[in-house]
Amino acid sequence: MNYINKARELGEALSQTPEIQALKAAEASIMADTQSREAFSQYQEKERGIVTTQMISKVIPEKESLALLDLKIRLINKYPLIKAYFVQQQNYEKLMAMVNLTLTTAMHGMPSANDLPIPEELKGMAQQILDKISGGNPLEKMQISPEMLQGIKLPPGLKM
């Protein structure tokens, strides 16, 4: 199971990235401050409740989602340490999205931005990301058929 060892190596390498180090530091700062810790704990409890609901019923009540978002915004506005944590969490999520996209393209080939169901205004930026992932090395081209794009919905007002 060489791939398990490679996954472990990847996890160890990722744990040393500035994004993950900053996220851990931001979380430690919250835990060191009593008020921030208590407020953040309330947020995490609500978030766990929503995740549990989603796992059981596959549907998250809109009212609960909005309440969680409202709580998050209030916490960000009131607690600088929590705001810093969410900023670092966003950086971490960007890193992980890049890692996942890199893994996917290594397994399935590299699409071009023109193959993706995204608005024309974003295709140049998307191609730059895809070029960065390939590291300048040509990868096998992903085959995207029109059938694969069926059912993909864009936000209102965006056109292909």
C-alpha positions as CSV (number, residue, x, y, z in Angstrom):
1,M,0.0,0.0,0.0
2,N,2.5,2.5,-1.2
3,Y,-0.2,5.1,-1.8
4,I,-1.1,5.1,2.0
5,N,2.5,5.9,2.8
6,K,2.5,8.7,0.1
7,A,-0.8,10.1,1.7
8,R,0.9,10.1,5.1
9,E,3.9,11.9,3.6
10,L,1.6,14.5,2.0
11,G,-0.2,15.0,5.3
12,E,3.1,15.5,7.1
13,A,4.3,18.0,4.4
14,L,1.0,19.9,4.5
15,S,1.2,20.2,8.3
16,Q,4.4,22.3,7.8
17,T,2.8,24.8,5.4
18,P,2.3,28.4,6.5
19,E,-1.5,28.0,6.0
20,I,-1.8,25.2,8.5
21,Q,0.7,26.6,10.9
22,A,-1.2,29.9,10.9
23,L,-4.5,28.1,11.4
24,K,-3.2,26.2,14.4
25,A,-1.7,29.4,15.9
26,A,-5.1,31.2,15.5
27,E,-6.9,28.3,17.2
28,A,-4.4,28.3,20.0
29,S,-4.9,32.1,20.5
30,I,-8.7,31.5,20.8
31,M,-8.2,28.8,23.3
32,A,-5.9,31.0,25.4
33,D,-8.6,33.7,25.7
34,T,-11.5,32.8,28.0
35,Q,-14.2,34.9,26.3
36,S,-13.1,34.0,22.8
37,R,-12.9,30.3,23.7
38,E,-16.5,30.3,25.2
39,A,-17.9,32.1,22.2
40,F,-16.1,29.9,19.7
41,S,-17.3,26.8,21.6
42,Q,-20.9,27.9,21.1
43,Y,-20.3,28.3,17.4
44,Q,-18.7,24.9,17.1
45,E,-21.6,23.3,19.0
46,K,-24.1,24.8,16.6
47,E,-22.0,23.8,13.7
48,R,-21.8,20.2,14.9
49,G,-25.6,20.2,15.3
50,I,-26.1,21.2,11.7
51,V,-23.6,18.6,10.5
52,T,-25.4,15.9,12.5
53,T,-28.7,17.0,11.1
54,Q,-27.3,16.9,7.6
55,M,-25.9,13.4,8.1
56,I,-29.2,12.1,9.4
57,S,-31.7,13.8,7.1
58,K,-29.4,15.1,4.2
59,V,-31.3,18.4,4.5
60,I,-30.2,21.3,6.6
61,P,-33.1,23.6,7.7
62,E,-32.5,27.0,6.2
63,K,-33.4,28.7,9.5
64,E,-30.5,26.8,11.2
65,S,-28.0,27.6,8.5
66,L,-28.9,31.3,8.6
67,A,-28.7,31.3,12.4
68,L,-25.2,29.8,12.2
69,L,-24.1,32.3,9.6
70,D,-25.5,35.1,11.8
71,L,-23.6,33.8,14.8
72,K,-20.4,33.6,12.8
73,I,-20.8,37.2,11.6
74,R,-21.5,38.4,15.1
75,L,-18.4,36.6,16.5
76,I,-16.2,37.9,13.7
77,N,-17.3,41.5,14.5
78,K,-16.9,41.1,18.3
79,Y,-13.8,38.9,18.7
80,P,-10.7,39.7,16.8
81,L,-9.1,36.3,17.6
82,I,-12.1,34.5,16.1
83,K,-12.0,36.8,13.0
84,A,-8.3,35.9,12.6
85,Y,-9.2,32.2,12.9
86,F,-11.8,32.4,10.1
87,V,-9.4,34.3,7.9
88,Q,-6.8,31.5,8.4
89,Q,-9.4,28.9,7.9
90,Q,-10.2,30.4,4.5
91,N,-6.5,30.3,3.6
92,Y,-6.4,26.6,4.7
93,E,-9.5,25.8,2.5
94,K,-7.8,27.4,-0.5
95,L,-4.7,25.3,0.0
96,M,-6.8,22.1,0.4
97,A,-8.8,23.0,-2.7
98,M,-5.6,23.3,-4.7
99,V,-4.3,20.0,-3.3
100,N,-7.6,18.2,-4.2
101,L,-7.6,19.7,-7.7
102,T,-4.0,18.6,-8.1
103,L,-4.8,15.1,-7.0
104,T,-7.9,15.0,-9.3
105,T,-6.0,16.2,-12.3
106,A,-3.2,13.7,-11.7
107,M,-5.8,10.9,-11.7
108,H,-8.1,12.0,-14.4
109,G,-6.1,14.4,-16.6
110,M,-6.0,18.1,-17.0
111,P,-8.9,20.0,-18.4
112,S,-8.4,23.3,-20.1
113,A,-10.3,26.3,-18.8
114,N,-12.4,26.3,-22.0
115,D,-13.8,22.8,-21.0
116,L,-15.0,24.0,-17.6
117,P,-18.6,25.2,-17.1
118,I,-17.6,28.7,-15.8
119,P,-18.3,32.2,-17.1
120,E,-16.0,33.5,-19.8
121,E,-14.7,36.3,-17.5
122,L,-13.2,33.7,-15.1
123,K,-11.6,31.4,-17.7
124,G,-8.3,33.2,-17.9
125,M,-7.9,33.0,-14.1
126,A,-8.9,29.4,-14.1
127,Q,-6.3,28.6,-16.8
128,Q,-3.6,30.2,-14.7
129,I,-4.6,27.9,-11.8
130,L,-4.6,24.8,-14.0
131,D,-1.2,25.8,-15.4
132,K,0.2,26.2,-11.9
133,I,-1.1,22.8,-10.9
134,S,0.6,21.1,-13.9
135,G,3.9,22.7,-12.8
136,G,4.5,23.5,-16.5
137,N,4.4,19.9,-17.4
138,P,1.9,18.7,-19.9
139,L,-0.5,16.3,-18.3
140,E,-3.0,14.0,-20.1
141,K,-6.0,16.0,-21.2
142,M,-9.3,15.3,-19.4
143,Q,-12.1,14.3,-21.7
144,I,-15.2,16.3,-20.9
145,S,-18.3,15.5,-22.9
146,P,-21.5,17.6,-23.1
147,E,-23.3,15.0,-21.1
148,M,-21.0,15.5,-18.2
149,L,-22.0,19.2,-18.1
150,Q,-25.7,18.5,-18.0
151,G,-27.4,19.5,-14.7
152,I,-24.7,22.0,-13.7
153,K,-26.3,25.2,-12.7
154,L,-24.6,28.6,-12.6
155,P,-25.6,31.3,-10.2
156,P,-28.3,33.6,-11.5
157,G,-27.0,36.3,-13.9
158,L,-23.9,34.3,-14.9
159,K,-23.8,33.0,-18.5
160,M,-21.5,30.5,-20.1
